[in-house]
């Protein structure tokens, strides 16, 4: 699985432009995060289907980068995020983004964009 990192300008309508492009290709957004820093906005999206999402962004001339994602299921309790992030740090795996993608009963699913998916999967089991 991959996510899309999209750099936007901090002005009204930018996210609507991205969302409209994706919707024209029937792409459902599974997870989304965004952060404004100065005059720029970094939006990261996990789509339900990468191929039409990529096509939609390319057709709309919206530049993006893609990053590999690893998912992990954790118990919903204090210390779980600390344990996961420490395992990755000890293994020298850099986290580029993290999403909370679901909560069911006492379980939390995280999707983490990392620089080394294979190593992250080994570390997180």
ABEGO torsion letter per residue (X at the ends): XBBBBBBBBBBBGAAAAAAAAAAAAGBBBABBBBBBBEABBBBBBBBABAAAAAAAAAAAGBBBBBBBBBBBBBBBBBGAAAAAAAAAAAAGBBBABBBBABBBEABBBBBBBBABAAAAAAAAX
